[in-house]
Amino acid sequence: MGFLSYGEYMTDISEPNDTAETKEAFNNEGWRNTTIDDAQEQANPQNAQAVERIKRLRQSIDNVDTAIVSLLAERFKCTAEVGVLKAQAGFAPEDREREKQQAQRLKEVAINAGLDPSIEENYREFVVTEAKKRHQRIAEAGGNPGVLNIDA
């Protein structure tokens, strides 16, 4: 029998005799599927303080996510201009030396922020790869940044 322990709660998460309803209540990692909302708060008054704190934290998370997306938009505006300048000068869309320097700098930033330094790889995979793709599209369009316009 497998048990999921969370605080003082012990829940049997065995699979062999589980009903479809029980299986639906748990995801693949054995966590109970829940929606943290007013109904959850009312159903479990002892969790009201946790629910309220989660709501406040989620609002902060939403604010941070909005800021991140806004910063990415600003970053891509800058990289679009870099892409135009590279295309006009005949430079390649990719600068491997710059990428190495950037990777090292971002690893240091991650470490100093108390994060796993491998987050730099995920960041680079998404952001830097996207910037290079955008530079390539600009170069292929003869240095025209309008090719990046999502409305075009």
C-alpha positions in Angstrom: 0.0 0.0 0.0 1.3 3.4 -0.9 0.6 6.4 1.2 0.9 10.1 0.5 1.8 12.0 3.6 1.1 15.7 3.7 1.3 17.3 7.2 -0.9 15.3 9.5 -2.9 13.8 6.6 -2.2 10.3 5.4 -3.9 9.2 2.2 -3.8 5.8 0.7 -2.7 6.2 -3.0 -2.6 2.6 -3.9 -3.7 1.9 -7.4 -4.8 -1.8 -7.6 -8.2 -1.4 -5.9 -8.8 2.3 -6.7 -12.1 3.3 -8.2 -12.3 5.5 -11.3 -13.4 8.4 -9.0 -10.4 7.9 -6.7 -8.0 7.7 -9.7 -9.4 10.9 -11.1 -8.9 12.6 -7.8 -5.1 12.1 -7.9 -2.7 13.0 -10.7 0.3 11.0 -11.7 2.5 12.2 -8.8 -0.1 11.2 -6.2 -1.2 14.7 -5.4 -4.9 15.2 -4.8 -6.4 17.4 -7.4 -7.8 20.5 -5.7 -8.9 24.0 -6.7 -8.0 26.5 -4.0 -10.8 28.9 -3.9 -13.6 30.2 -1.6 -15.4 26.9 -1.8 -12.3 25.1 -0.5 -12.0 27.7 2.3 -15.6 27.2 3.3 -15.4 23.4 3.1 -12.3 23.3 5.3 -12.4 26.3 7.8 -9.2 25.1 9.4 -7.4 25.9 6.1 -8.9 29.4 5.8 -5.6 31.1 6.7 -3.6 29.0 4.2 -6.2 29.7 1.5 -6.0 33.4 2.1 -2.2 33.4 2.1 -2.2 31.4 -1.1 -4.5 33.9 -2.8 -2.3 36.8 -1.8 0.8 35.0 -3.0 -0.8 34.1 -6.3 -1.7 37.7 -6.9 2.0 38.5 -6.4 2.9 35.7 -8.8 0.5 37.1 -11.4 2.1 40.5 -11.0 5.6 39.1 -11.4 4.5 37.1 -14.5 3.1 40.3 -16.0 6.4 42.0 -15.4 8.3 39.1 -16.9 6.3 39.1 -20.1 6.6 42.9 -20.3 10.3 42.7 -19.8 10.5 40.0 -22.5 8.7 42.3 -24.9 11.2 45.1 -24.2 14.1 42.6 -24.6 12.8 41.5 -27.9 12.5 45.1 -29.1 16.1 45.6 -28.3 17.2 42.3 -29.9 15.1 43.2 -33.0 17.2 46.4 -33.4 20.4 44.3 -32.9 19.1 42.0 -35.6 18.6 44.9 -38.0 22.1 46.2 -37.3 23.6 42.7 -37.8 21.7 42.2 -41.1 22.8 45.7 -42.3 26.4 45.0 -41.4 26.3 41.5 -42.9 26.9 39.8 -39.5 25.6 36.3 -38.7 22.4 36.1 -36.6 24.4 34.2 -34.0 27.4 35.4 -31.9 28.8 32.4 -30.0 31.3 34.3 -27.9 28.5 36.7 -26.7 26.4 33.6 -25.9 29.2 32.1 -23.8 29.7 35.4 -21.9 26.0 35.7 -21.4 25.6 32.1 -20.2 28.3 32.6 -17.6 26.9 35.9 -16.4 23.4 34.4 -16.1 24.7 31.5 -14.1 26.2 33.9 -11.7 23.0 35.9 -11.5 21.1 32.7 -10.8 23.5 31.6 -8.1 23.5 35.0 -6.4 19.6 34.9 -6.5 19.7 31.5 -4.7 18.5 29.6 -7.8 19.8 26.5 -9.4 22.4 27.7 -11.9 20.9 25.3 -14.5 18.0 27.8 -14.8 20.4 29.7 -17.2 20.2 26.8 -19.6 16.4 26.9 -19.6 16.4 30.7 -20.0 18.9 30.6 -22.8 17.0 27.8 -24.6 13.9 29.9 -24.6 15.0 33.5 -24.8 18.3 33.4 -26.6 17.1 30.8 -29.1 14.1 32.9 -29.9 16.2 36.0 -30.3 18.5 34.2 -32.8 15.4 33.0 -34.7 14.2 36.5 -34.9 17.6 37.8 -36.1 17.6 35.1 -38.8 14.1 36.2 -40.0 15.3 39.8 -40.1 18.4 38.9 -42.1 16.3 36.8 -44.5 14.0 39.8 -44.9 16.9 42.0 -45.9 17.1 43.8 -42.5 13.4 44.5 -42.3 12.2 44.3 -38.7 8.6 44.4 -39.9 8.9 40.7 -40.5 8.6 40.3 -36.7 5.3 42.1 -36.5 2.7 39.5 -35.5 0.0 41.4 -37.2 1.7 41.3 -40.6 
